[in-house]
């Protein structure tokens, strides 16, 4: 009788492990396909939101920008940096969603923002239209 009770609790603990793993995987897949980087450029500045992490739209004002430049990913190490990353020590925030091109914006507070893009020409023309004097 004693062995049977022990075996039952092993199955119960194994069931909890399986349920926990399935819930974790469901959350990972939910966030993978739910995360959206939304950017807009107008005469005020560079607007961005990254739902559900950054729900409200934030603005990088053109007056706060020191420089910006468009870059192409180089090398193996750069191609696999995907997602939202914030490095407070290096004062860098990156939103890499895919694509080979990205924009790097430096502000007066010495903070660097990096946004990837699949629409290279649209981003280039919008930034040149509103903020051409700060391009490197």
Short mmCIF file of the C-alpha atoms (twelve columns), coordinates in Angstrom:
data_MODEL
# 
_entry.id   MODEL 
# 
loop_
_atom_site.group_PDB 
_atom_site.id 
_atom_site.type_symbol 
_atom_site.label_atom_id 
_atom_site.label_alt_id 
_atom_site.label_comp_id 
_atom_site.label_asym_id 
_atom_site.label_seq_id 
_atom_site.Cartn_x 
_atom_site.Cartn_y 
_atom_site.Cartn_z 
_atom_site.pdbx_PDB_model_num 
ATOM 1   C CA . UNK A 1   0.000  0.000  0.000   1 
ATOM 2   C CA . UNK A 2   2.794  2.364  0.851   1 
ATOM 3   C CA . UNK A 3   4.471  1.980  -2.562  1 
ATOM 4   C CA . UNK A 4   1.258  2.809  -4.356  1 
ATOM 5   C CA . UNK A 5   0.839  6.131  -2.506  1 
ATOM 6   C CA . UNK A 6   4.406  7.103  -3.347  1 
ATOM 7   C CA . UNK A 7   3.892  6.297  -7.022  1 
ATOM 8   C CA . UNK A 8   0.719  8.376  -7.104  1 
ATOM 9   C CA . UNK A 9   2.466  11.441 -5.744  1 
ATOM 10  C CA . UNK A 10  5.240  11.003 -8.346  1 
ATOM 11  C CA . UNK A 11  2.649  11.060 -11.118 1 
ATOM 12  C CA . UNK A 12  1.006  14.108 -9.571  1 
ATOM 13  C CA . UNK A 13  4.294  16.014 -9.338  1 
ATOM 14  C CA . UNK A 14  5.153  14.988 -12.904 1 
ATOM 15  C CA . UNK A 15  1.748  16.258 -14.055 1 
ATOM 16  C CA . UNK A 16  2.470  19.641 -12.414 1 
ATOM 17  C CA . UNK A 17  5.812  19.826 -14.161 1 
ATOM 18  C CA . UNK A 18  4.209  19.087 -17.535 1 
ATOM 19  C CA . UNK A 19  1.429  21.641 -16.913 1 
ATOM 20  C CA . UNK A 20  3.981  24.284 -15.878 1 
ATOM 21  C CA . UNK A 21  6.056  23.671 -19.008 1 
ATOM 22  C CA . UNK A 22  2.988  23.858 -21.250 1 
ATOM 23  C CA . UNK A 23  1.831  27.131 -19.666 1 
ATOM 24  C CA . UNK A 24  5.331  28.580 -20.036 1 
ATOM 25  C CA . UNK A 25  5.500  27.574 -23.720 1 
ATOM 26  C CA . UNK A 26  2.024  29.024 -24.329 1 
ATOM 27  C CA . UNK A 27  3.145  32.356 -22.855 1 
ATOM 28  C CA . UNK A 28  6.333  32.358 -24.940 1 
ATOM 29  C CA . UNK A 29  4.408  31.734 -28.165 1 
ATOM 30  C CA . UNK A 30  1.799  34.340 -27.194 1 
ATOM 31  C CA . UNK A 31  4.441  37.018 -26.711 1 
ATOM 32  C CA . UNK A 32  6.365  35.953 -29.817 1 
ATOM 33  C CA . UNK A 33  3.414  36.540 -32.101 1 
ATOM 34  C CA . UNK A 34  1.777  39.348 -30.128 1 
ATOM 35  C CA . UNK A 35  4.702  41.776 -29.843 1 
ATOM 36  C CA . UNK A 36  4.446  44.602 -32.355 1 
ATOM 37  C CA . UNK A 37  6.856  47.441 -32.924 1 
ATOM 38  C CA . UNK A 38  4.968  50.431 -34.272 1 
ATOM 39  C CA . UNK A 39  6.952  53.431 -35.494 1 
ATOM 40  C CA . UNK A 40  5.864  56.723 -36.990 1 
ATOM 41  C CA . UNK A 41  7.899  59.695 -38.140 1 
ATOM 42  C CA . UNK A 42  6.365  63.150 -38.432 1 
ATOM 43  C CA . UNK A 43  7.399  66.780 -37.902 1 
ATOM 44  C CA . UNK A 44  7.369  66.348 -34.094 1 
ATOM 45  C CA . UNK A 45  9.735  63.404 -33.907 1 
ATOM 46  C CA . UNK A 46  10.177 59.651 -34.024 1 
ATOM 47  C CA . UNK A 47  7.198  57.936 -32.345 1 
ATOM 48  C CA . UNK A 48  7.411  54.318 -31.200 1 
ATOM 49  C CA . UNK A 49  5.486  51.774 -29.160 1 
ATOM 50  C CA . UNK A 50  6.173  48.120 -28.518 1 
ATOM 51  C CA . UNK A 51  3.003  46.494 -27.260 1 
ATOM 52  C CA . UNK A 52  2.436  44.937 -24.771 1 
ATOM 53  C CA . UNK A 53  5.776  45.972 -23.157 1 
ATOM 54  C CA . UNK A 54  5.593  49.700 -24.005 1 
ATOM 55  C CA . UNK A 55  1.887  50.391 -24.362 1 
ATOM 56  C CA . UNK A 56  1.927  54.175 -24.662 1 
ATOM 57  C CA . UNK A 57  3.569  55.760 -27.656 1 
ATOM 58  C CA . UNK A 58  6.881  57.380 -26.773 1 
ATOM 59  C CA . UNK A 59  8.421  60.217 -28.752 1 
ATOM 60  C CA . UNK A 60  12.043 60.882 -29.590 1 
ATOM 61  C CA . UNK A 61  11.859 64.599 -30.301 1 
ATOM 62  C CA . UNK A 62  14.015 65.806 -33.186 1 
ATOM 63  C CA . UNK A 63  15.332 68.597 -30.934 1 
ATOM 64  C CA . UNK A 64  16.674 65.945 -28.521 1 
ATOM 65  C CA . UNK A 65  18.438 63.996 -31.278 1 
ATOM 66  C CA . UNK A 66  22.126 64.645 -31.808 1 
ATOM 67  C CA . UNK A 67  22.773 62.266 -34.705 1 
ATOM 68  C CA . UNK A 68  21.145 59.422 -36.597 1 
ATOM 69  C CA . UNK A 69  22.413 56.996 -39.173 1 
ATOM 70  C CA . UNK A 70  21.108 54.066 -41.144 1 
ATOM 71  C CA . UNK A 71  23.184 50.913 -40.969 1 
ATOM 72  C CA . UNK A 72  23.185 47.421 -42.423 1 
ATOM 73  C CA . UNK A 73  23.775 44.436 -40.171 1 
ATOM 74  C CA . UNK A 74  27.304 43.133 -40.504 1 
ATOM 75  C CA . UNK A 75  28.517 39.707 -39.516 1 
ATOM 76  C CA . UNK A 76  27.077 36.671 -37.810 1 
ATOM 77  C CA . UNK A 77  26.824 38.213 -34.345 1 
ATOM 78  C CA . UNK A 78  24.595 41.105 -35.410 1 
ATOM 79  C CA . UNK A 79  22.145 38.960 -37.366 1 
ATOM 80  C CA . UNK A 80  20.869 37.135 -34.301 1 
ATOM 81  C CA . UNK A 81  20.262 40.061 -31.961 1 
ATOM 82  C CA . UNK A 82  16.476 40.092 -32.160 1 
ATOM 83  C CA . UNK A 83  13.971 41.515 -29.700 1 
ATOM 84  C CA . UNK A 84  13.796 44.269 -27.118 1 
ATOM 85  C CA . UNK A 85  16.988 44.903 -25.188 1 
ATOM 86  C CA . UNK A 86  17.746 47.673 -22.732 1 
ATOM 87  C CA . UNK A 87  21.257 48.157 -21.417 1 
ATOM 88  C CA . UNK A 88  21.245 50.856 -18.728 1 
ATOM 89  C CA . UNK A 89  25.023 50.861 -18.238 1 
ATOM 90  C CA . UNK A 90  25.750 51.440 -21.923 1 
ATOM 91  C CA . UNK A 91  22.679 53.732 -22.235 1 
ATOM 92  C CA . UNK A 92  21.330 51.754 -25.152 1 
ATOM 93  C CA . UNK A 93  17.845 50.529 -26.042 1 
ATOM 94  C CA . UNK A 94  17.309 48.351 -29.093 1 
ATOM 95  C CA . UNK A 95  14.201 47.126 -30.879 1 
ATOM 96  C CA . UNK A 96  15.399 44.572 -33.419 1 
ATOM 97  C CA . UNK A 97  12.464 42.911 -35.171 1 
ATOM 98  C CA . UNK A 98  14.053 41.610 -38.321 1 
ATOM 99  C CA . UNK A 99  15.358 42.943 -41.569 1 
ATOM 100 C CA . UNK A 100 18.952 43.743 -42.431 1 
ATOM 101 C CA . UNK A 101 18.801 47.513 -41.985 1 
ATOM 102 C CA . UNK A 102 18.418 49.513 -38.803 1 
ATOM 103 C CA . UNK A 103 18.507 53.100 -37.639 1 
ATOM 104 C CA . UNK A 104 20.709 54.233 -34.775 1 
ATOM 105 C CA . UNK A 105 19.630 57.437 -32.995 1 
ATOM 106 C CA . UNK A 106 21.791 59.214 -30.406 1 
ATOM 107 C CA . UNK A 107 20.211 61.764 -28.068 1 
ATOM 108 C CA . UNK A 108 21.576 64.697 -26.078 1 
ATOM 109 C CA . UNK A 109 21.498 62.575 -22.919 1 
ATOM 110 C CA . UNK A 110 24.019 60.226 -24.626 1 
ATOM 111 C CA . UNK A 111 21.415 57.454 -24.941 1 
ATOM 112 C CA . UNK A 112 21.365 55.343 -28.104 1 
ATOM 113 C CA . UNK A 113 18.160 53.929 -29.604 1 
ATOM 114 C CA . UNK A 114 18.276 51.251 -32.301 1 
ATOM 115 C CA . UNK A 115 15.249 50.341 -34.443 1 
ATOM 116 C CA . UNK A 116 15.266 47.713 -37.158 1 
ATOM 117 C CA . UNK A 117 13.261 48.141 -40.311 1 
ATOM 118 C CA . UNK A 118 11.956 46.168 -43.237 1 
ATOM 119 C CA . UNK A 119 11.066 49.415 -45.031 1 
ATOM 120 C CA . UNK A 120 14.530 50.881 -45.519 1 
ATOM 121 C CA . UNK A 121 13.576 53.398 -48.198 1 
ATOM 122 C CA . UNK A 122 10.499 54.666 -46.350 1 
ATOM 123 C CA . UNK A 123 12.484 55.209 -43.172 1 
ATOM 124 C CA . UNK A 124 15.317 56.908 -45.050 1 
ATOM 125 C CA . UNK A 125 13.041 59.319 -46.891 1 
ATOM 126 C CA . UNK A 126 11.042 60.211 -43.760 1 
ATOM 127 C CA . UNK A 127 14.150 60.878 -41.661 1 
ATOM 128 C CA . UNK A 128 15.740 62.938 -44.451 1 
ATOM 129 C CA . UNK A 129 12.531 64.941 -44.837 1 
ATOM 130 C CA . UNK A 130 12.200 65.878 -41.165 1 
ATOM 131 C CA . UNK A 131 15.722 65.610 -39.743 1 
ATOM 132 C CA . UNK A 132 18.270 65.729 -42.561 1 
ATOM 133 C CA . UNK A 133 20.702 68.092 -40.795 1 
ATOM 134 C CA . UNK A 134 21.536 65.492 -38.106 1 
ATOM 135 C CA . UNK A 135 22.310 62.583 -40.448 1 
ATOM 136 C CA . UNK A 136 25.795 61.095 -40.318 1 
# 
